[in-house]
């Protein structure tokens, strides 16, 4: 069944961040949407308010009758859903069209001028920046984001239904990005990750090389300088680079004043001066260069748009999200960031250090996944040692079963930081509210972030 033949869509795992964006997209096109998820969340509550029929029971009882008809029903699932899921089994055995989320995104990219942002890290921020820039242009875009963009959006979907552009987060997990057909492909980082899927760094890099083979012949590749990646681009594809100090696109004249951050963008066609970052942290300079470069390659960037869009960029929830900033030079600061890979952790800490030089930094980190913790325990410890105080919580398993001998303690035991503490997540609020912290940075892709607003509300 082709997308234009779809009459209704059922999502198995509708509460996932990427799934929710697709659900909203189909509802915007007037199609009935229903779905299953294991637990209620703010995302599922929002989807229900917008008209989706959502069930939390692993049974067919709550699946609406219309969605039990294979004719015209598209079923979309995420690999995070167990194979034993009852509705998924019913659909697979009942003659339904059952597709992964990545396949649906792939069909959307085939029918649009797609800007696909890949990389071990930076995908959500760069894609949301590009979607925001295009949304503020006359062309608009349909953006499918891996996080909730704050401000006027408060959504993981940017919608301009008649725009020729789509902006997609190209996720390498489970090789999902091999389903896409980019017009502009961006590769931001290739630090090894998901070794439970790939097995080796060589296989991980090969996966990104294959991604570059999927670019349309009239398209563009934009890749960060210094990566180990060896692209394999089709004939006709034009390649460009970006970087902090070199590349076709790069920043210049970086400066910070009174908590504000500015830079100039050097491009093959000239320099755009005085761009201000709406979320002023150092790592966002690199993210902004990638996003602006992609929009420039699409032919939509002007100096005025670059300045106004980047200054108004609201940021994404859990990406350098500031929960507390007290007045005065010694006022306490609480920032939450999604960093969950060693390189992301070190970049996040370095960005906070640059923003608040000389201040005492406490980092609270919740490791994410048993395999990632096992594979990168030493690297996590080295990154966390950049802090003045380290607080480690118990590990967030997500989709994985426990691995004997693997816990947060294998990171904790490798730390050189003298001021360190290993706690249960449930003790986070009580531990921190009775601690005289200066700057607090919470890190991880688990659920520790849910404790941050609770902590802030209980601070004396």
N, C-alpha and C positions, 0 to 999 in steps of 0.2 A: 504493500500500500504506500503510495506517495503522500507527501505532506498535504498536497492540495486535495486529496481524497479523504482526509481525516474529518470526521464529524464530531468526535468527542475524544478526550484524552484522559487516561487513568495513570497516575504516577505511583509507583511502588517505592516508597521512600521520599514522599513529597516534602518532608521537612528539611531535606538537605539543602544547603545554600544554593547550589547550582540547579537543583530540581525546582526549587521555589521560583527562581527567575523564569524558567521555561513555563511553569504553571501560570504565572502572571502574564507571560507573553501570549499564551493561547487564550486566556480569558479576555485579553484586550482585543483579540480577533473575533470574539463573540462565541467561542466554542465552549461547551460544557466541560468542566474539569472536576475530577474527583481523585482521591488518593488515600493511601495508607501510610502511616508512620508509627513507629514504636511508642513514642512519647509526645505529649503536647509540648509546644514551644511558642515563643513569640512569633516565629515565622509561620507556624501552622495556624495560630490564632488570627494573624493578619490575612492569610489566604482564605480562611473560613469567613471572615468579615467581608472579603471581596467576592464571595460567592462559590468557593470550592467546597465540595462535600468531602469531609475528611473523617476517616475511621482510625482508631488506635487499637482495634482488636485484630489479631492475626487469624481472621476467619472471613468467610464470604458473606456473613450475615449483613454487614453494613455496606457492602458494595451495591450501589444503586442499580436497579434492574436494567436501565438503558446501557450500562457499561458491561453487562454480561453478554451482550450481542457482539460477536466478532466483526460483523460488517460495520465498517466505519469507525471502529474503536482502535485507537493507537494506545498501546501500553508502553510506558517508559519506566525503566528501572535503573537503580544505581547498584554498582557492585558491592556497596556496603550492606545491602540487604541479604540475609542468609538464603541459601538455596532452598531451605526447607520452608520458606514463607508460603503460607497457604494460598493467598490470592495470586502470587507469582506462579505457583504451580498450576493453579486453575487456568490462568491465561496461557501458559506455555503449552498445556495439554489440550486446549480448547480451540485451536486454530486461529488464535489472535495474532496480530502483528505486534511482536514484542521486541523492543529496541532499547539499547543502552542510551543514557543521556547524551553520551558523546556522539552517537549516530545522529540524533536529532540536531545537535549543534552543527554537525557536519553538513546536514542538509540546508540549514540556515546559511552557513558560509558559502555553499555552492550557489545560492540564490541571491547573493549580495556581494558588495565589495567589502570583504572582511579584513579587519585588522586583528590579528591573533597574537596574543602576548604570552610567551613561554618563558620558562626558566625555573631553576630550583627555588628561587625566591623573587619577590617583586612583582609577581603576576597580577595580584589583586590591585595593588596601588597603581601600577602603570596602566592597566586596562581601565581602571576607574578614572584616572586622570585623562586619558584619551577620550573616553566616553563623555566626560564633562566638557572638554574642549569642543568636541564635535557638536554636542547638544547646544552649546552656546553659539555655534556658527549657524549660517543659513541652511546648511545641509542636514544637520541633525544626525542621529544615529540610533540604532537599537543595541543597547549594551547589556551583555549577560555577564554579571560580575560574581566574583567569589566572596563577596562581603557586602554588608549594608552600607551604602554611601550615605553619609549624614546630610544635614542641611535640608535644602528644598526637596531632595529625593526621598530620603528615609526608606530606601529600597535597594534591592540588588538587581533591579531592572531599570535601565534608562530607555524610555520609549519615545520614538518618533516614527510612527508606524509607516510613513511614506518615504522614509530616508533610504537611500541606496546603500548606506553603510551599516555594517554590524561590527561590534567590538566584542571579542570573545577572549576569555581567559583559557589559554591552551594548556591543559593539565597533563603532565607526563605520567601521573599515577595510572597504572594499569594500561599504559600506552594509549590513553584516551585521545591524545592530540593527533594520533595517526588517522583519526576519522575526519579531521578538518581539511578544508581546501582554502588555505589563506590566499588573499590578494597581497596583503602585507604581513609578513611574519617577523616577529621580534623575538630575539633570544637574549635574555638578560643575564643569565647565569647558568652554569652547568656543573656546579659542585655536586658530587655524587650524593644521591638520596634514594629512598625506596629500594634499597638493596635486597629487600625481601622479594621484590618483583624482578629486578634486573640481575642480581647476583654479583655484578662487578662494575667498576667504573667504565670499563671499555664498552660493556653492553649499554650502559646508561648514555654514554656519548653517542653510540651508534643510533640510539633511539632518537636523539635530537638531530643527527645527520639525516635520518629518514624523514623527519618532520620538514626539513628544508627542501626535500625532494617534492613535497606536496604543493609548493607554491605555484600559483597559476603562471603560465608563460609570460603574461603581461604584468607580472607582479614585482614585488620588492622584498629583499631580505635586509633586515637591520639587526646587526649582531654587535654585542659589546666587544671591545678590543681585549686581547689578552686571554681569551678562552681557549681551552684545548680543542674545542669543536672544530671539525673539518667539514664544512657545509658541502652538500651535493645539490646545487641549485639547477633547475632545468634551464635549457637554452632560452634566452630572452629575458630572464629574471635579472634585475639590476640590484647589485649588492652595495650596501652602505654600512659604515661602522659608527659606533658612538662610544664615548668613554669619558673619564674624569679629566684626563690630561691630553688625550689624543683621540683621533677618529674624525670622521667627516662631520659629526655633530658632537660638540663638547661645550662645557660651561667655561666662562671666563669671568674675571673680576668678581669673584665670590666675596660677599661681605655680609656681616651680621651687625645689627645695631638695635639695641632696646628690644631684644627678643624677636626681631624681624630679620628675614634672610632674603638677600637679593643675588642675582647673577645675570650675566649676559649669555645669550645662546649664540654660539658660533655655528653657522651652517654652511653648506657648499655655496649658497646664494648670498651670503652676507651675515651680518651680526644683528641680532635683536637685543637691544639693551634694556636694562632695568626691569627684569622679570622678578616679581616677588612671589615667594612660596606661601600659599595659604596655610600649609602645615609646615612650619619652619624648623625642620630637622635635617641634619646633614645628608642622610641617606636619600632624602626626597629630591636632592639636586640631581642625582643619577636617574631616579625614577622619572623626574620631570623631563630631563633631556630625552629619554627614550620615548615618552608619550608625545612630546612636542615634535620630535623627529618623524614619528610615524604619521602624525597629522600633516606635517609638511610634505612628506612623500605622497600623501593622498591628495595634495594640491589645495588644501583648505586653510592652511595657516597664514595669518597675517600678523604683523607686529602687535596691532591693537588687540587681536584675539588672544595671542600668547600672553600678553600682560594681564588682560582682564580675566581670562579663564584661570590662570594659575593663581592669581591673587584671591579669587573667589572659590577655589577648590576646597570643599568642606572636609575632605578626608573620609576614611572608611572606619566603621566601628572596629575596635581592637587593633587598629594600625596606628600606633603612636597616639592613642586616645587619652587625652588629659582629663583626669577625673577631679583633680584638685590643683589649684595654683593659688596659694595664699599670697597676699600683698607683702611687699617689702623684700629686701635682699636676703633675708633668712627665712622667708615663708616656705612652708612645706609644699612639696610637689608630688603628685601621684600620677604616674603614666602607665598605661597598659598597652602591651604590644604582642602581636601574634607570633613573634619569632619562635621557631621550634627546630631549627637546624643550627649547628654550631656557627656557621658563617653568619647567619641572621642574628644570632645572639650577640656575637662580637660587634657586628655593625650597629645593632640597636644600642648596646652599651656605649659604643664610641660616639654615637649621635647625641645621646644624653650628656655625655661628658663634654662634648663641644658646646652644647646649649647652656650647660650650667658648670662652667669650669671652676675647679677648686671646691666644689660642694661634696659632701659625704654621700655616697651612693649605696643604697641597699637594693639588691636585686633578689626578687623572689621568683623561682623558676619551677614550673611543673613539667617534667619530661613527658613526651608524647610518643607512645608506641614502645613496646618491648624491643622490637627489632632495631629501631633507630637508636634507642638508649644503649643497647648492646654494641651496635656497630660504631658508635661515635662517643662513647663515654669519656675517653681521654680528651677528645676535641671539645666536648661540652665543658669539661672541667677547666681547660685552658682558657676558654672564652669567659667563663664566669669569674675566673680569677682577676679579671679586669675591674671587678667591683670592690668596694671597701668592705661590704658585708654580703654574704650569700645565705639565702634561706631556700632550701630545697623541700618541696612537698612530695607526697607519694605520687607515683607514676599514673598517668592517664592512659588506659589501654586502648581506647577507641574500639576498633574492629578486631583486635588481636586477643588471642588466648595467652595466658601467662607462659613465660619461658623460665625454667628453673635457674635460680641464681641471678636473675636480672631484675633489678629494682633501682630506685633512685640512689640507693646506697653505693652502687658501683661508680656513680659520678661523684658522690660526696667523698668517698675514700680517696679520690684522686685530686681533690681540691688542695691548693696551697694557701688559699686565703685563710688567715688565722681566725677571723670572725665568721664562723659558719654554723648553720643550724639545720637539722633535718627534722621535719615535722609532718604530721598528718594534715591534709587539706582542711579538715574540719577545725583545726586549731589556728588557722591562718589569721582570722580576724582578732582573736584574743591575743595572739602573739604580737601582732603588729601594733595594735592600739595601745599596748603597754610598753612599746618600744619607742625611744626618742629618735625616730628617723628624721632625716633631712630631705633627701630625694628618694622616692620609692619607685622602682621600675618592676612591674610584674610581667613575666614572659611565659609563653607557651601556647599551644594550640588546643589545650584541654578546656576544662571548666573552671579553672582557678579565677578567670576573669569575672565570674558571677559573684565572687566574694569581694571584689574591689569596691563597688558602690556600697556594699554593706559596711565595709571597713570605714570608708569616708564618712558615712552617716553616723558612725559611732566614735569618731575621733574627738577628743576633748578640745 
